[in-house]
């Protein structure tokens, strides 16, 4: 059996001009552009972690961020990434998702309260106008983001940044207005002058 070669003749191909594709409006996740930042964002702590690999050390970062609107809403977030800026961005997004409202009385808190989370314990007391925020570290960041201007705080437990922040958030979420406390005790609202 002999090999046969078949030749198929096709009509000549005409050259067609193709316009360059228009630049796409959608650029993936980064098409949002500059965000309007409304409120307060504070980086409480950045931790560097080193993983030892064959070629040396590989570093990664974690960030703890507190966000609030300075009008009674506050939340915290935690983010991890191989770059500091990415970790802060992730933590900021997480903190904005976890925001919730707290009860304030003018520029301070309505009553004394304690909060706990893990080994972190914190005591918060109301203060007269002009006192300022007497608290340090993560507790100060949370109180500033929440919009508290006059308060006295004392950390009574662990100094771990995450636990102090979460204990402060737990304390602020336990605050109740005087009217609600009076109703729970079965008292009339008009008796609140005695408080």
C-alpha positions in Angstrom: 0.0 0.0 0.0 1.6 3.3 -1.1 1.5 6.4 1.0 -0.7 9.0 -0.5 -0.5 12.7 0.1 -3.7 14.7 -0.1 -3.4 18.4 -0.7 -6.5 20.5 0.1 -6.6 23.9 -1.4 -8.2 26.6 0.9 -9.3 30.0 -0.2 -6.8 32.8 0.7 -7.3 34.3 4.2 -8.0 38.0 4.2 -6.3 40.2 6.8 -8.8 41.6 9.2 -7.9 44.6 11.5 -8.7 43.8 15.1 -9.1 46.8 17.5 -7.2 46.5 20.7 -9.5 45.5 23.6 -10.8 48.4 25.6 -9.4 48.5 29.1 -11.6 46.6 31.5 -13.4 48.5 34.1 -13.4 45.6 36.5 -10.0 44.9 37.9 -10.7 42.0 40.3 -10.8 42.7 44.1 -8.9 46.1 43.8 -11.5 47.9 41.7 -13.1 49.5 44.8 -10.8 52.5 44.7 -10.2 54.6 47.8 -12.5 53.8 50.6 -14.3 56.5 52.5 -13.1 56.1 56.1 -15.7 57.2 58.5 -14.6 56.9 62.1 -11.5 55.8 64.0 -9.1 52.9 63.1 -6.3 52.1 65.5 -3.6 49.4 65.1 -3.2 48.0 68.6 -0.5 45.4 68.0 1.5 43.9 65.2 3.2 40.5 65.8 5.9 39.0 63.6 6.2 35.2 63.4 9.2 33.4 61.9 9.0 29.9 60.3 12.4 28.3 59.8 12.7 26.7 56.4 15.5 25.1 54.4 16.7 28.5 53.0 16.4 30.5 56.2 13.5 32.1 57.9 10.2 33.0 56.4 8.3 35.8 58.2 4.6 36.4 58.5 2.7 39.1 60.4 -0.5 39.4 62.4 -2.3 42.6 63.3 -4.9 43.5 65.9 -7.0 46.6 64.9 -9.8 48.4 66.7 -12.4 50.4 64.6 -15.2 52.7 65.8 -17.3 55.7 64.8 -16.5 57.6 68.0 -20.3 57.8 68.6 -21.0 54.5 70.4 -20.1 51.8 67.9 -16.8 49.8 68.2 -15.3 46.5 67.1 -12.0 44.7 66.9 -10.5 42.5 64.2 -7.5 40.2 63.7 -5.7 39.6 60.4 -2.7 37.6 59.2 -0.6 37.9 56.1 2.9 37.8 54.7 3.1 41.6 54.6 2.3 44.1 57.3 0.0 46.2 55.1 -2.0 43.2 54.1 -2.4 42.0 57.7 -3.6 45.5 58.7 -6.1 45.6 55.8 -7.5 42.2 56.7 -7.8 43.2 60.4 -9.5 46.5 59.5 -12.1 44.7 57.4 -12.7 42.2 60.1 -13.1 44.9 62.8 -15.6 46.8 60.6 -17.7 43.6 60.2 -17.7 43.0 64.0 -18.8 46.5 65.2 -21.7 46.8 67.6 -23.3 49.6 69.7 -22.6 50.4 73.3 -24.4 52.5 75.8 -22.8 55.9 76.7 -23.9 58.7 79.0 -22.7 62.0 77.6 -18.9 61.7 77.4 -18.5 58.8 79.9 -20.0 55.5 80.8 -23.3 55.2 82.8 -21.9 53.0 85.6 -18.9 51.0 86.9 -18.3 47.7 85.1 -15.8 44.9 84.8 -15.1 42.8 81.8 -13.2 39.5 81.3 -11.9 37.5 78.3 -9.4 34.7 78.8 -6.8 35.9 81.3 -7.6 39.6 80.6 -9.7 41.5 83.2 -10.5 45.2 83.2 -12.3 47.6 85.5 -13.9 50.7 84.0 -15.3 53.6 86.1 -17.2 56.7 85.0 -15.4 60.0 85.4 -16.3 63.7 85.5 -16.0 65.8 82.3 -12.4 66.9 81.7 -10.8 63.8 83.2 -9.8 62.2 79.9 -9.2 58.6 79.3 -7.1 57.1 82.1 -6.2 53.8 80.6 -3.4 52.3 78.6 -2.6 50.0 75.7 -5.5 48.2 74.1 -8.1 49.5 76.5 -7.3 53.1 75.5 -7.6 52.3 71.8 -11.1 50.7 72.3 -12.4 53.5 74.5 -11.2 56.2 72.0 -12.7 54.4 69.1 -16.0 54.0 70.9 -16.2 57.7 71.6 -15.7 57.6 75.4 -13.9 60.8 76.5 -13.8 60.6 80.3 -13.2 57.2 82.0 -10.9 55.6 84.5 -9.7 52.1 83.6 -7.5 49.5 85.3 -6.3 46.3 83.7 -6.4 43.6 86.5 -5.2 40.5 84.6 -3.1 39.4 81.7 -1.3 42.1 79.6 -1.9 40.2 76.4 -3.1 42.8 73.9 -5.9 40.6 72.3 -7.3 39.6 75.7 -7.2 43.2 77.1 -9.0 44.5 73.9 -11.7 41.7 74.1 -12.1 42.2 77.9 -12.7 46.0 77.3 -15.3 45.2 74.6 -17.0 42.7 77.0 -17.1 45.4 79.7 -18.6 48.0 77.3 -21.2 45.6 76.0 -22.3 44.9 79.6 -23.2 48.6 80.1 -26.9 49.4 80.5 -28.8 52.7 80.7 -30.4 53.7 84.1 -33.9 53.4 82.7 -33.3 49.7 81.7 -31.9 48.9 85.2 -34.8 50.6 86.9 -37.3 48.6 84.8 -35.5 45.4 85.5 -35.8 46.1 89.3 -39.5 47.0 89.0 -39.0 50.6 89.9 -40.7 53.6 88.3 -38.8 55.8 85.9 -39.7 58.9 87.9 -37.6 57.5 90.8 -34.3 57.8 88.9 -33.4 61.0 90.6 -32.5 58.9 93.7 -29.6 57.3 91.7 
